[in-house]
Amino acid sequence: MNESIINAVKALAEPYMEEHGYELVDVEFVKEGGNRILRIVADKPGGIDIEDCSRISEYMSAKLDEVDPIPDAYFLEVTSPGAERPLKKPADFERAVGKHVFVTTYEPVDGRKEFEGELTAYDGEQLVVRIGRQSHAIPAGKVATARLAVIL
């Protein structure tokens, strides 16, 4: 059910986002505490601000009321991806080459399931993360989660 809701929300959001210069980064429909949250993560070149989030929220609220793809009560949240932006689409990985990332895998690669280091390459089939002097080639199909990582 969550997948069909997420797909319906993406179908409503994507045309608006493209028309107004935004990127739809992610859509989540999660339960937090006792509440259902529909979270729309958006970005644009130069970053997204509170006014952008408000515009997207107003549009999506009206569209969701009109189409009503979610039968239960929920809260709509529109947010930016933040400093630790998730990497989900091929374009996300391509933009992240040369940046510090944190990647987890479904099964071990080179004896580990967590990789934090520089993303040195991505070709659609695999990504290469350099940790110190060692590079790890990770098949894209084995990636469970990936995000930009802030170095402290």
C-alpha positions in Angstrom: 0.0 0.0 0.0 2.8 2.5 0.9 4.4 1.9 -2.5 1.2 2.7 -4.4 0.7 5.9 -2.3 4.3 6.9 -2.9 3.9 6.3 -6.7 0.7 8.3 -6.8 2.3 11.2 -4.9 5.3 11.2 -7.2 3.0 11.3 -10.3 1.2 14.3 -8.8 4.4 16.1 -7.7 6.8 15.5 -10.6 5.1 17.7 -13.3 4.8 20.6 -10.8 8.4 20.2 -9.7 9.8 20.1 -13.2 7.7 23.1 -14.4 9.0 25.2 -11.4 12.6 24.2 -11.5 12.6 21.9 -8.5 13.9 18.3 -8.2 11.8 15.7 -6.4 14.5 14.0 -4.3 12.3 11.6 -2.4 8.8 10.8 -1.2 8.2 8.8 2.0 5.0 7.7 3.7 6.0 6.7 7.2 4.6 6.2 10.7 6.3 8.3 13.4 4.9 8.0 16.8 1.2 7.6 16.4 1.1 9.8 13.2 1.4 9.1 9.5 3.7 11.5 7.7 3.8 12.1 4.0 7.3 13.6 3.5 8.2 15.2 0.2 11.9 16.0 -0.2 12.7 18.6 -2.8 15.7 20.6 -4.0 16.8 23.1 -6.7 20.1 24.5 -7.9 21.4 26.7 -5.1 19.2 25.0 -2.5 15.6 25.2 -1.4 14.3 27.7 1.2 11.3 28.0 3.4 9.3 29.9 0.7 9.9 27.1 -1.8 8.8 24.5 0.7 5.7 26.5 1.4 4.8 26.8 -2.3 5.3 23.1 -2.9 3.3 22.3 0.2 0.3 24.5 -0.8 0.3 23.0 -4.3 0.6 19.4 -3.1 -2.0 19.9 -0.3 -4.6 21.1 -2.9 -3.7 18.3 -5.3 -3.8 15.6 -2.6 -7.2 16.9 -1.4 -8.5 16.8 -5.0 -7.2 13.3 -5.9 -7.2 11.8 -2.4 -4.8 8.9 -2.8 -4.4 8.4 1.0 -7.4 7.1 2.8 -6.0 7.7 6.4 -5.3 10.9 8.2 -1.7 12.1 7.7 0.6 15.2 8.0 2.2 16.6 4.9 5.8 17.7 5.3 7.9 19.3 2.6 11.6 19.6 3.3 15.0 20.0 1.8 17.4 17.0 1.6 19.8 18.7 4.0 23.6 18.3 4.2 23.4 14.5 4.3 21.3 14.3 1.1 20.2 10.8 0.2 21.5 9.3 -3.0 18.8 7.3 -4.7 18.8 8.0 -8.5 21.7 7.6 -10.9 21.9 11.4 -11.3 22.3 11.7 -7.5 25.4 9.4 -7.6 26.8 11.2 -10.7 26.6 14.5 -8.9 28.2 13.0 -5.8 31.4 11.8 -7.5 34.3 13.5 -5.7 32.3 14.0 -2.5 32.3 12.2 0.9 29.6 9.6 1.1 28.2 6.9 3.5 27.0 3.7 1.8 25.4 0.5 3.3 25.0 -2.7 1.4 22.5 -5.6 1.6 25.3 -8.1 1.8 29.1 -7.8 2.4 31.4 -6.4 -0.2 35.1 -6.8 0.5 34.0 -8.2 3.9 32.0 -5.1 5.0 28.5 -3.7 4.8 29.3 0.0 5.6 31.5 2.3 3.5 32.4 5.9 4.4 34.8 7.7 2.1 35.1 9.5 -1.2 32.9 8.4 -4.1 35.5 8.3 -6.8 33.5 6.8 -9.6 29.9 5.8 -10.7 29.0 4.2 -14.0 25.4 3.1 -13.4 26.6 -0.5 -12.7 28.8 0.1 -9.7 30.2 2.8 -7.5 33.7 3.1 -6.2 34.3 4.4 -2.7 37.8 5.2 -1.6 38.5 4.8 2.2 42.1 5.9 2.9 44.2 4.3 0.3 41.9 1.4 -0.5 39.1 1.6 -3.1 36.0 -0.6 -2.9 33.9 -1.4 -6.0 30.3 -1.8 -4.9 27.7 -3.2 -7.4 24.8 -0.7 -7.6 22.3 -3.6 -7.0 23.9 -4.3 -3.6 23.4 -0.7 -2.3 20.9 -0.6 0.6 21.3 3.1 1.4 23.6 5.9 0.3 23.9 9.5 1.3 26.3 12.4 1.3 28.2 12.5 4.6 29.4 15.4 6.6 33.0 15.2 7.7 33.5 16.4 11.3 
